[in-house]
Amino acid sequence: MSKSLQKVEQELGAIATQFAAFESQFQNQYQQYLATLGQATQNQLTLVTYQICTRSYPQEFLALSPGAREKLQQGIRQLGQTAAAELENILSQPLETAPPPKPKGSRLLDKLPITPEQLQRLKEKLLQQRETEREQTERKDNAEIQFIAIAADLADLNFDDDDDEDEPEKAEFADQELPSDPPVEIPEPAPPEEPGQFPTNPLEFAQWWQQREEAIAALLHRLSSQANQLLQRQGILNRKLPPPILEAAMQAEEGSIGQAPNLINLLVESESEQGDDAEGVMQVTAVRLRLAEIEFADPTVAIYQSKVRELRGQLQKLAKQYQGLQREKAIAEAEAAWRASWYEPKG
């Protein structure tokens, strides 16, 4: 037998109280976790850059001028500070909802970066094409069009007195598009994304938490790419290394082998410097920051990560209870609605 609606609502109220207490505890623990993670990320970025410059490519680093070395170190330091600040602000980001379905004519915008000027030229070209097709149709039906024009002239001669009264109506019909001339479908720019909402229940909170974890992983990947680009611009990494190859290697699931954490080793085929068809193998060591390796390398982050893991278990329990109560509430409301509309026919 299902629970009464009043009983279900009471249990939902108890879940809401537990969820509010959980949110307060989460904000405190996770903010501390992000602060320590930001500091650890800066330290690991500095450490792996040091290892690349002194162990993997010492000759390339020594070839830099003192000013270039200082510029490289300053750039790495600035990247780490920016990443740490972004990590601390992750909790302020709202829940990202699924985007609304795109209109039928928006596929062109997905393939081409159309500026407003290009969009206006596209509209003019399509309108010109419509006008050309209309002129071709008029030439084919010239005899009929002339007949209609003569009939219209005769009508004007017979109703000269009503011209002033018909002017508003003529203007109204002139502004209307002919039914036989369907509008051309023009791709419109996507509307601005509406700001998301912060989670209000355990299920939304679980989704929001997952998005925060994905945001951290994306931030570390972007930071690694920026550090490698800086090393490549300064001549530490080989400038001939194609960026797509390095990006693909950073996406690999395998960890670092024979190297310190947050580093990746690559063997890349390269063309011979003599310009012939011979190919060689180029070994590349680059930055690849990963959350698990940062947590493992820093004991303070590992401690806060264990506390966060406990919070995740509490949230999963609350979310499961909340989901079950929401279903029971829907059943109770449906039963009440059935009883309210059901009646037995008399006699």
Secondary structure, 3 states (H helix, E strand, C coil): CCCCHHHHHHHHHHHHHHHHHHHHHHHHHHHHHHHHHHHHHHHHHHHHHHHHHHHHCHHHHHCCCHHHHHHHHHHHHHHHHHHHHHHHCHHHCCECCCCCCCCHHHHHHHHCCCCHHHHHHHHHHHHHHHHHHHHHHHHHCHHHHHHHHHHHHHHHHHCHHHHHHHHHHHHHHHHCCCCCCCCCCCCCCCCCCCCCECCCCHHHHHHHHHHHHHHHHHHHHHHHHHHHHHHHHCCCCCCCCCHHHHHHHHCCCCCCCCCCCCEEEEEEEEECCCCCCCEEEEEEEEECCCHHHHHHHCHHHHHHHHHHHHHHHHHHHHHHHHHHHHHHHHHHHHHHHHHHHCCCCCC
